[in-house]
Amino acid sequence: MKIRRFIIYSIVYIVLIAALAYSLVKVDHPDSTGQYFKFLDVATFELPLAVWIIAPVAFFALLSIFHIAYYGFANYMFKRSIKRDAGLYRDFVKEILLGLDSNKDFKTDFFKIPSQMTRILSPWNFHQDIAVNDEEINAILSLVKSVNDGDAVDLKKFKLPKDNVLFLKNELNKIEKLQNYYLEILKNYKELNDELSRKANKKLIETGSFADIKKFSFDKSSDDIMIIINRFVNDEINLSNDDILSILDSFKLSRANYNQAAILLKSKIAPDALIEIFQKLKTSQQDAEESYIYILFELGMIDKAREILDSSDANEYQNFRILLFLKDSGKIAPTSLFLNDRF
């Protein structure tokens, strides 16, 4: 019995004893030494005073003995069941870890939810969809499953720390699922120093406007620049000629990157604008000069290309010298075949 219930019953008992004592009436008879209990003016059971006092106490003591004996036996049986289930659970865990389909049956509630969770957490993932006899745990399991499936869920009520694995996974899902959520992430970063910021920046490069891309001064890789150029060519982002020159000139790119950019932009930008962009690039980026010569050949400005080749060292641009020889000989060959390290 719980202590609170025992106290309440004890108070009721005290009140009953007090009422009984108050109702005792002395017998006014010369031959009587007892008292009787009077209820509704009806006298019953004439007994000595000591008996009236001892009888309820003895009755209550008897009830207490039965109560202690009953709960003592129940507690013994419960501890015995716990001990049995503890050994059973140990065998159950071994079977689950070994990938066996265990059918252990637990007698106590202490091991029912843990056994269900053990099945779910099995390294073999055999029982991922079973239910647990606890609504709150089931709700958490549902949230975890949704996050692992790539969905974005609300985890605010759990107050998870920022470095919690579930919180981070959900934030990555939000970047993927929620429009412009990557901007909310990036505004809290000065540099790309973890998976979350790098994922947000990748989403910015792949889907953001050029205005948003310029807003964040993170270093950009050559892959980032080429993604932006490809998006421009595919009409997924708006760039001016000055924007194109800026992104090709502001970050370190290889000769292959410039060559790839020249091939892509050739079909998108007007010839005069394309020549102007790469003419400016070659003055600040030596690796862009080959791309400039390629554009001259592509646009039929053979004489201009010849001037550059004639003013260069004899061992430079052997690829374009061969192309020039073929054109002078009346041969036709795709200019892109003569680009070194195109991709």
C-alpha positions in Angstrom: 0.0 0.0 0.0 1.3 3.4 -0.8 2.2 5.6 2.2 -0.3 8.4 1.2 -3.2 5.9 1.2 -2.0 4.4 4.5 -2.0 7.9 6.1 -5.5 8.6 4.8 -6.8 5.3 6.2 -5.1 5.9 9.5 -6.8 9.3 9.8 -10.2 7.7 9.0 -9.5 5.1 11.7 -8.6 7.7 14.3 -11.9 9.6 13.5 -13.8 6.4 13.9 -12.2 5.6 17.2 -12.9 9.1 18.4 -16.5 8.8 17.3 -16.8 5.4 19.1 -15.3 6.8 22.3 -17.6 9.8 22.2 -20.6 7.4 21.9 -19.7 5.3 24.9 -22.2 5.8 27.7 -21.6 4.8 31.3 -24.0 2.2 32.7 -25.7 3.6 35.8 -26.4 0.3 37.6 -24.9 -0.9 40.9 -24.1 -4.3 39.6 -22.5 -3.2 36.3 -18.9 -2.2 35.7 -19.2 -1.7 31.9 -20.3 0.7 29.4 -22.4 0.4 26.3 -22.3 1.8 22.8 -25.2 4.1 22.1 -26.3 4.7 18.5 -29.6 6.5 17.7 -30.7 6.0 21.3 -30.3 2.3 21.1 -27.9 0.8 23.6 -26.0 -2.4 22.5 -23.2 -4.6 23.7 -22.4 -3.7 27.3 -18.7 -4.3 27.7 -15.9 -3.1 30.0 -14.2 0.1 28.9 -10.9 -1.6 28.2 -12.6 -4.0 25.8 -14.1 -1.1 23.8 -10.7 0.5 23.4 -8.7 -2.6 22.7 -11.1 -4.3 20.3 -10.8 -1.7 17.4 -7.1 -1.5 17.9 -6.8 -5.3 17.7 -9.0 -5.4 14.6 -6.9 -2.7 12.9 -3.7 -4.6 13.9 -5.1 -7.8 12.4 -5.9 -6.0 9.2 -2.4 -4.5 9.1 -0.9 -8.0 9.5 -2.9 -9.4 6.7 -2.0 -6.3 4.6 1.7 -6.6 5.3 1.6 -10.4 4.6 -0.2 -9.9 1.4 2.0 -7.2 0.0 5.1 -8.9 1.3 4.2 -12.0 -0.7 3.3 -9.9 -3.7 6.6 -8.1 -3.5 8.4 -11.4 -3.2 6.7 -12.8 -6.3 7.3 -9.5 -8.1 11.1 -9.6 -7.3 11.1 -13.2 -8.4 9.5 -12.3 -11.7 12.0 -9.4 -12.2 14.9 -11.7 -11.6 13.5 -14.2 -14.1 12.9 -11.5 -16.7 16.3 -10.1 -16.2 17.9 -13.4 -17.1 15.4 -13.8 -19.9 16.2 -10.4 -21.3 19.9 -11.1 -21.4 19.2 -14.2 -23.6 16.8 -12.1 -25.6 19.5 -9.5 -26.4 22.0 -12.1 -27.5 19.4 -13.6 -29.9 18.5 -10.2 -31.3 22.2 -9.4 -31.8 22.7 -12.7 -33.6 19.9 -12.0 -36.0 17.6 -14.7 -34.5 13.8 -14.3 -34.4 13.5 -14.4 -30.6 10.0 -15.2 -29.1 10.8 -14.5 -25.4 7.8 -13.6 -23.3 8.3 -11.2 -20.4 6.0 -11.3 -17.3 6.7 -7.9 -16.0 6.0 -4.5 -17.6 9.6 -3.4 -16.8 10.9 -5.5 -19.7 8.1 -5.2 -22.3 9.0 -1.7 -23.6 12.8 -2.4 -23.4 12.3 -5.6 -25.3 10.3 -3.8 -28.0 12.9 -1.1 -28.3 15.6 -3.8 -28.5 13.9 -5.3 -31.5 13.7 -1.8 -33.1 17.4 -1.0 -32.4 18.6 -4.4 -33.7 21.7 -3.9 -35.9 19.9 -6.1 -38.5 16.9 -3.8 -38.9 14.4 -6.6 -39.0 11.7 -4.9 -36.9 11.9 -1.2 -37.7 8.1 -0.8 -38.0 6.8 -2.5 -34.8 4.9 -0.4 -32.3 5.9 0.2 -28.7 3.4 0.3 -25.8 4.1 3.9 -25.1 2.5 6.8 -27.0 5.4 9.3 -26.4 8.1 6.8 -27.5 6.0 5.9 -30.6 5.8 9.6 -31.5 9.5 10.0 -31.2 10.1 6.8 -33.3 7.8 8.3 -35.9 9.8 11.5 -35.9 13.1 9.7 -36.2 11.8 7.6 -39.1 10.6 10.8 -40.9 13.9 12.5 -40.5 15.8 9.4 -41.7 13.5 9.3 -44.7 14.5 12.9 -45.6 11.5 14.8 -44.3 11.7 18.0 -42.3 9.9 17.9 -39.0 9.4 20.2 -36.0 11.7 19.3 -33.1 11.4 22.5 -31.1 9.6 20.9 -28.1 12.5 18.5 -27.5 15.0 21.4 -27.1 17.8 19.4 -28.7 21.4 20.8 -28.6 22.8 22.2 -31.8 25.3 19.4 -32.1 22.7 16.6 -31.7 22.7 14.1 -34.6 18.9 14.2 -35.0 18.8 18.0 -34.9 21.6 18.2 -37.5 20.0 15.6 -39.8 16.7 17.5 -39.6 18.4 20.8 -40.5 20.0 19.2 -43.5 16.5 18.0 -44.5 15.2 21.5 -44.1 17.8 22.9 -46.4 16.7 20.4 -49.0 13.0 20.6 -48.5 12.2 24.2 -47.4 12.5 27.0 -49.9 15.3 29.5 -49.1 16.0 27.8 -45.7 19.7 27.7 -46.7 19.7 31.5 -46.3 18.6 31.2 -42.7 21.5 28.8 -42.1 24.2 30.8 -43.9 23.4 34.1 -42.2 24.8 32.7 -38.9 28.1 31.7 -40.5 31.3 33.6 -41.2 33.0 30.7 -42.9 32.1 27.2 -44.2 33.4 25.1 -41.3 30.9 22.2 -40.9 28.6 20.0 -42.9 25.6 22.2 -42.3 27.1 25.3 -43.7 28.7 23.5 -46.6 25.3 21.9 -47.5 23.6 25.3 -47.3 26.2 26.9 -49.5 25.9 24.1 -52.0 22.1 24.7 -52.1 22.8 28.4 -52.6 25.1 27.8 -55.5 22.8 25.3 -57.1 19.5 27.2 -56.7 20.1 30.7 -55.3 19.9 34.0 -57.2 23.2 35.7 -58.1 22.2 38.5 -55.7 22.1 36.0 -52.8 25.3 34.4 -54.0 27.1 37.8 -53.9 25.6 38.5 -50.5 27.8 35.9 -48.8 31.5 36.3 -49.2 32.5 32.6 -48.8 35.3 31.3 -50.9 34.1 29.5 -54.0 35.6 26.4 -55.5 36.1 25.9 -59.2 33.2 23.5 -59.1 31.0 26.2 -57.6 31.9 28.6 -60.4 31.3 26.0 -63.1 27.9 25.2 -61.6 27.0 28.9 -61.8 28.1 29.1 -65.4 26.1 26.0 -66.3 23.0 27.4 -64.6 23.4 30.6 -66.7 23.7 28.7 -69.9 20.6 26.6 -69.0 18.7 29.8 -68.1 18.5 29.0 -64.4 20.1 32.2 -63.2 20.5 35.7 -64.5 24.1 37.0 -65.1 25.3 40.1 -66.8 28.5 40.2 -68.8 30.2 42.0 -65.9 28.9 39.3 -63.5 30.5 36.6 -65.7 33.8 38.4 -65.9 33.7 39.0 -62.1 33.2 35.3 -61.1 35.7 34.1 -63.6 38.3 36.6 -62.5 37.7 36.6 -58.7 38.5 33.0 -57.9 41.3 30.7 -58.8 40.4 28.5 -61.8 42.5 26.1 -63.8 43.1 26.3 -67.6 40.7 23.4 -68.0 38.0 25.4 -66.1 38.5 28.5 -68.4 38.4 26.2 -71.5 35.2 24.6 -70.3 33.6 28.0 -69.5 34.6 29.3 -73.0 32.9 26.3 -74.7 29.7 26.7 -72.6 29.5 30.5 -73.0 30.1 30.5 -76.7 26.5 29.4 -77.4 25.0 31.9 -74.9 26.8 35.2 -75.2 27.1 37.5 -78.2 30.5 37.1 -80.0 31.7 40.6 -79.2 30.8 40.4 -75.5 32.5 36.9 -75.3 35.7 38.2 -76.9 35.7 41.2 -74.5 35.3 39.0 -71.4 38.1 36.7 -72.3 40.4 39.5 -73.6 40.1 41.1 -70.1 40.5 37.8 -68.4 43.8 36.9 -70.2 45.4 40.1 -68.9 44.9 39.1 -65.3 44.7 35.3 -65.5 47.4 33.7 -67.6 45.5 30.4 -67.6 42.7 32.1 -69.6 44.8 33.0 -72.6 44.4 29.6 -74.3 40.6 30.0 -73.9 40.9 33.4 -75.6 42.7 31.9 -78.6 40.1 29.2 -78.8 37.3 31.8 -79.0 39.2 33.7 -81.8 39.4 30.5 -83.8 35.8 29.6 -83.1 34.6 33.0 -84.2 36.7 32.9 -87.4 39.1 35.6 -86.3 42.1 33.7 -87.7 44.3 36.7 -88.3 43.9 37.9 -84.7 44.8 34.4 -83.5 47.8 34.2 -85.8 49.1 37.5 -84.4 49.0 36.0 -80.8 50.7 32.8 -81.9 53.4 34.7 -83.9 54.2 36.9 -80.8 54.4 33.9 -78.5 57.4 31.6 -77.9 57.7 28.9 -80.5 57.2 26.1 -78.0 53.9 27.6 -76.8 50.4 26.7 -78.0 51.6 23.9 -80.2 48.0 22.7 -80.4 46.8 25.9 -82.0 49.8 26.1 -84.3 48.7 22.7 -85.6 45.2 23.9 -86.0 46.4 27.0 -87.8 48.4 24.9 -90.2 45.4 22.8 -91.0 43.2 25.8 -91.6 45.9 27.4 -93.9 45.9 24.0 -95.7 42.2 24.2 -96.3 41.4 21.4 -93.8 38.4 21.5 -91.5 38.7 20.4 -87.9 36.7 21.2 -84.7 38.5 23.8 -82.7 37.5 22.1 -79.4 39.6 19.1 -80.3 42.8 21.2 -80.0 42.1 22.5 -76.5 44.4 21.1 -73.8 42.8 19.9 -70.6 39.3 20.9 -71.6 37.6 19.2 -68.6 
